[in-house]
Amino acid sequence: MRHRVFVVEQNIPVALEWDDWDEASVHAVVFDADQNPLGTGRLLPAGFDPQTPTTGHVGRMAVLAAHRRAGVGGAILQALMARAPEQGFTQIVLHAQSHVAPFYARHGYAVEGAEFMEAGIPHRTMRLQLGNR
């Protein structure tokens, strides 16, 4: 599914899509009644950034085009956010594609800093303090 969304739909190079963090990450996946995946996301493990051990990192949020704006992404994000305190995280940071920053803002994330390019797509850094929810 991530291949379909990121590589096929958004033209992100395959080499940028897959990394060594997939195996150690917590993944959330939403399936339909026939067990077809509709969307996914991941929460990187505590060891991802030793400089900020209490900061969780959400990424690789992908929802198939036909299922966007139907609550799939929100369910995935909420599931990952619920797991963050279990790993000792007090906040979550993510890199949102700029056009979907309002989605994350509706879930309590705030934009930080200027827009930047990642994999050829404009992004914004966003942060959520878990204790303030």
PATI-390242 format. One line per 4 residues: their letters; for each residue x, y, z of N, C-alpha, C. Coordinates in Angstrom, 2 decimals. Layout:
// PATI-390242
a> X,Y,Z,X,Y,Z,X,Y,Z ~ ...
// end
This chain:
// PATI-390242
mrhr> 0.81,-1.18,0.00,0.00,0.00,0.00,0.86,1.26,0.00 ~ 1.90,1.31,0.83,2.78,2.47,0.82,3.41,2.65,-0.54 ~ 3.78,1.56,-1.18,4.35,1.64,-2.53,3.34,2.31,-3.47 ~ 2.10,1.89,-3.38,1.06,2.45,-4.25,0.87,3.95,-4.02
vfvv> 0.85,4.38,-2.77,0.63,5.79,-2.45,1.88,6.62,-2.73 ~ 3.01,6.22,-2.16,4.20,7.05,-2.25,4.95,6.91,-3.58 ~ 5.21,5.70,-3.99,6.03,5.49,-5.18,5.22,5.71,-6.46 ~ 4.06,5.08,-6.55,3.26,5.18,-7.77,2.54,6.53,-7.86
eqni> 1.77,6.87,-6.84,0.95,8.08,-6.89,1.78,9.36,-6.76 ~ 2.75,9.37,-5.83,3.50,10.60,-5.56,4.90,10.62,-6.17 ~ 5.26,9.58,-6.89,6.55,9.51,-7.58,7.77,9.64,-6.67 ~ 7.67,9.13,-5.46,8.81,9.11,-4.55,9.68,7.90,-4.91
pval> 10.98,8.08,-5.05,11.85,6.95,-5.38,11.73,5.82,-4.35 ~ 11.72,4.59,-4.82,11.61,3.42,-3.95,12.69,3.46,-2.86 ~ 13.88,3.88,-3.21,14.99,3.91,-2.24,14.70,4.84,-1.06 ~ 13.84,5.83,-1.25,13.50,6.74,-0.15,12.31,6.25,0.66
ewdd> 11.55,5.34,0.12,10.34,4.88,0.81,10.64,3.84,1.88 ~ 11.48,2.89,1.61,11.75,1.80,2.56,13.05,2.06,3.30 ~ 13.06,1.76,4.60,14.28,1.94,5.38,14.38,0.86,6.46 ~ 15.46,0.90,7.19,15.70,-0.12,8.22,14.84,0.06,9.46
wdea> 14.09,1.14,9.56,13.27,1.40,10.75,11.91,0.70,10.69 ~ 11.53,0.20,9.55,10.21,-0.44,9.43,10.04,-1.61,10.40 ~ 11.03,-2.45,10.49,10.91,-3.65,11.33,10.75,-3.31,12.81 ~ 11.42,-2.27,13.28,11.38,-1.93,14.70,10.23,-0.99,15.08
svha> 9.53,-0.47,14.10,8.47,0.51,14.35,7.15,-0.16,14.74 ~ 6.29,0.62,15.40,4.91,0.22,15.64,4.12,0.66,14.42 ~ 3.39,-0.26,13.81,2.59,0.05,12.63,1.11,-0.04,12.96 ~ 0.34,0.88,12.41,-1.12,0.82,12.50,-1.64,0.68,11.09
vvfd> -2.58,-0.22,10.90,-3.17,-0.47,9.58,-4.68,-0.56,9.74 ~ -5.41,0.07,8.84,-6.86,-0.05,8.79,-7.21,-0.94,7.61 ~ -8.06,-1.93,7.86,-8.51,-2.87,6.82,-10.00,-2.70,6.58 ~ -10.45,-3.05,5.37,-11.88,-3.07,5.10,-12.44,-4.43,5.51
adqn> -13.71,-4.64,5.28,-14.37,-5.88,5.70,-13.79,-7.12,5.03 ~ -13.18,-6.95,3.86,-12.56,-8.07,3.15,-11.08,-8.22,3.46 ~ -10.60,-7.52,4.49,-9.21,-7.55,4.92,-8.24,-6.93,3.92 ~ -8.72,-5.99,3.11,-7.85,-5.22,2.23,-7.37,-4.00,3.00
plgt> -6.07,-3.71,2.97,-5.57,-2.54,3.69,-6.01,-1.25,3.01 ~ -6.44,-0.28,3.83,-6.90,1.01,3.31,-5.92,2.13,3.65 ~ -5.19,1.95,4.75,-4.25,2.98,5.17,-3.31,2.44,6.22 ~ -2.19,3.14,6.39,-1.18,2.71,7.35,-0.36,3.91,7.84
grll> 0.35,3.70,8.91,1.29,4.69,9.44,2.20,3.98,10.42 ~ 3.27,4.66,10.83,4.19,4.04,11.77,4.65,5.03,12.82 ~ 4.99,4.48,13.97,5.62,5.21,15.07,7.00,4.62,15.23 ~ 8.01,5.43,15.01,9.38,4.95,15.12,9.72,4.59,16.56
pagf> 10.64,3.65,16.77,10.97,3.21,18.13,11.74,4.27,18.90 ~ 11.79,4.10,20.21,12.45,5.06,21.10,13.91,5.31,20.70 ~ 14.60,4.35,20.16,16.00,4.51,19.80,16.24,5.27,18.52 ~ 15.19,5.70,17.84,15.34,6.39,16.56,16.22,7.63,16.68
dpqt> 15.98,8.46,17.69,16.78,9.68,17.88,17.27,9.74,19.33 ~ 18.47,9.23,19.59,19.00,9.21,20.95,19.11,10.60,21.59 ~ 19.17,11.65,20.79,19.26,13.02,21.32,17.95,13.49,21.93 ~ 16.83,12.91,21.50,15.51,13.30,22.02,14.72,12.03,22.36
pttg> 15.11,11.33,23.42,14.50,10.03,23.71,13.02,10.07,24.10 ~ 12.50,11.23,24.46,11.09,11.30,24.84,10.22,11.85,23.69 ~ 10.82,11.98,22.51,10.08,12.46,21.34,9.81,11.30,20.39 ~ 8.54,11.03,20.17,8.15,10.02,19.20,8.09,10.63,17.81
hvgr> 8.24,9.79,16.82,8.22,10.25,15.42,7.22,9.41,14.65 ~ 6.17,10.07,14.14,5.17,9.40,13.31,5.54,9.66,11.85 ~ 5.37,8.64,11.04,5.67,8.81,9.62,5.02,7.74,8.77 ~ 5.29,7.87,7.48,4.79,6.92,6.49,3.26,6.77,6.56
mavl> 2.59,7.87,6.87,1.12,7.86,6.87,0.66,7.82,5.42 ~ -0.09,6.81,5.09,-0.58,6.64,3.71,-1.98,6.05,3.73 ~ -2.88,6.68,2.98,-4.24,6.19,2.84,-4.53,6.13,1.34 ~ -5.11,5.02,0.91,-5.46,4.89,-0.50,-6.42,6.00,-0.90
aahr> -6.25,6.53,-2.11,-7.00,7.70,-2.57,-8.51,7.54,-2.40 ~ -9.04,6.40,-2.68,-10.49,6.19,-2.62,-11.04,6.24,-1.19 ~ -10.16,6.19,-0.20,-10.59,6.14,1.19,-10.18,7.37,2.00 ~ -9.63,8.37,1.33,-9.25,9.60,2.02,-10.51,10.38,2.38
ragv> -10.42,11.12,3.46,-11.52,11.94,3.99,-12.67,11.08,4.51 ~ -12.34,9.83,4.89,-13.36,8.93,5.42,-13.04,8.49,6.85 ~ -12.05,9.14,7.48,-11.69,8.80,8.85,-10.59,7.77,8.99 ~ -10.12,7.23,7.88,-9.07,6.19,7.94,-7.78,6.77,8.51
ggai> -7.33,7.90,7.98,-6.10,8.51,8.47,-6.19,8.90,9.93 ~ -7.34,9.43,10.33,-7.53,9.81,11.72,-7.46,8.63,12.65 ~ -8.04,7.50,12.24,-8.00,6.28,13.06,-6.56,5.79,13.21 ~ -5.81,5.85,12.13,-4.41,5.42,12.17,-3.61,6.33,13.10
lqal> -3.76,7.63,12.91,-3.02,8.58,13.73,-3.36,8.43,15.21 ~ -4.64,8.30,15.53,-5.04,8.14,16.92,-4.46,6.86,17.53 ~ -4.42,5.79,16.76,-3.85,4.54,17.26,-2.36,4.70,17.57 ~ -1.65,5.38,16.69,-0.21,5.60,16.92,0.01,6.52,18.11
mara> -0.81,7.56,18.23,-0.70,8.48,19.35,-0.97,7.77,20.68 ~ -1.88,6.83,20.66,-2.20,6.08,21.88,-1.04,5.19,22.32 ~ -0.25,4.74,21.38,0.90,3.88,21.71,2.11,4.67,22.17 ~ 2.18,5.94,21.84,3.37,6.75,22.13,3.73,6.79,23.63
peqg> 2.78,7.03,24.54,3.16,7.05,25.96,3.71,5.71,26.46 ~ 3.25,4.62,25.88,3.76,3.29,26.26,5.26,3.17,26.00 ~ 5.76,3.96,25.06,7.18,3.93,24.73,7.95,5.05,25.44 ~ 7.29,5.76,26.35,7.95,6.81,27.10,7.97,8.15,26.40
ftqi> 7.21,8.30,25.34,7.20,9.56,24.61,6.27,10.57,25.28 ~ 6.74,11.81,25.38,5.92,12.89,25.93,5.45,13.84,24.83 ~ 6.01,13.67,23.65,5.60,14.47,22.50,5.84,13.67,21.23 ~ 5.19,14.11,20.15,5.35,13.46,18.85,5.67,14.54,17.82
vlha> 6.62,14.24,16.95,6.99,15.11,15.84,6.74,14.34,14.56 ~ 6.33,15.06,13.53,6.17,14.44,12.22,6.46,15.47,11.14 ~ 6.74,14.97,9.96,6.93,15.81,8.78,5.70,15.61,7.92 ~ 4.82,16.60,7.91,3.58,16.53,7.15,3.76,17.13,5.77
qshv> 3.26,16.44,4.76,3.20,17.09,3.47,2.35,18.35,3.67 ~ 2.81,19.47,3.16,2.18,20.76,3.46,0.68,20.78,3.18 ~ 0.25,20.13,2.13,-1.18,20.18,1.79,-2.06,19.42,2.78 ~ -1.47,18.55,3.62,-2.26,17.83,4.62,-1.98,18.30,6.05
apfy> -1.24,19.39,6.20,-0.98,19.94,7.53,-2.28,20.24,8.28 ~ -3.33,20.72,7.63,-4.59,20.96,8.36,-5.17,19.68,8.99 ~ -4.97,18.54,8.35,-5.42,17.26,8.93,-4.75,17.04,10.28 ~ -3.43,17.21,10.34,-2.71,17.00,11.59,-3.08,18.07,12.62
arhg> -3.31,19.29,12.17,-3.71,20.36,13.09,-5.03,20.01,13.77 ~ -5.94,19.37,13.06,-7.21,18.95,13.67,-7.00,17.91,14.76 ~ -5.86,17.26,14.75,-5.54,16.26,15.78,-4.61,16.84,16.85 ~ -4.44,18.16,16.86,-3.70,18.82,17.92,-2.25,19.18,17.61
yave> -1.77,18.85,16.43,-0.38,19.15,16.07,-0.25,20.61,15.67 ~ 0.90,21.21,16.03,1.19,22.60,15.68,2.38,22.65,14.73 ~ 2.31,23.54,13.76,3.39,23.73,12.79,4.57,24.40,13.48 ~ 5.77,23.93,13.12,7.02,24.53,13.61,7.89,24.86,12.41
gaef> 8.45,26.04,12.40,9.43,26.40,11.39,8.85,26.59,10.00 ~ 9.77,26.76,9.07,9.41,27.05,7.69,9.17,25.77,6.90 ~ 8.48,25.92,5.81,8.26,24.81,4.89,9.61,24.36,4.32 ~ 9.75,23.06,4.07,10.98,22.51,3.51,10.62,21.41,2.52
meag> 11.57,21.04,1.70,11.36,19.99,0.71,11.90,18.67,1.24 ~ 11.11,17.62,1.06,11.52,16.27,1.42,11.00,15.36,0.32 ~ 11.88,14.60,-0.31,11.53,13.71,-1.42,10.82,14.49,-2.53 ~ 11.21,15.75,-2.71,10.65,16.57,-3.78,9.25,17.11,-3.49
iphr> 8.78,17.00,-2.24,7.44,17.43,-1.87,7.55,18.43,-0.71 ~ 6.82,19.57,-0.77,6.84,20.52,0.34,6.28,19.90,1.62 ~ 6.99,20.09,2.73,6.61,19.54,4.04,6.68,20.62,5.11 ~ 6.02,20.33,6.23,6.08,21.15,7.43,6.37,20.23,8.61
tmrl> 7.23,20.67,9.52,7.42,19.96,10.78,6.25,20.32,11.67 ~ 5.68,19.30,12.33,4.56,19.52,13.25,4.83,18.76,14.53 ~ 4.35,19.31,15.65,4.63,18.72,16.96,3.36,18.69,17.80 ~ 3.24,17.63,18.59,2.14,17.47,19.54,2.73,17.16,20.91
qlgn> 2.39,17.96,21.91,2.76,17.68,23.30,1.70,16.77,23.87 ~ 2.05,15.56,24.24,1.06,14.58,24.68,0.41,14.94,26.00 ~ 1.11,15.61,26.86,0.54,15.99,28.15,-0.50,17.08,28.05 ~ -0.59,17.76,26.92,-1.51,18.88,26.74,-2.80,18.48,26.05
r> -3.07,17.22,25.94,-4.25,16.77,25.19,-5.45,16.68,26.06
// end
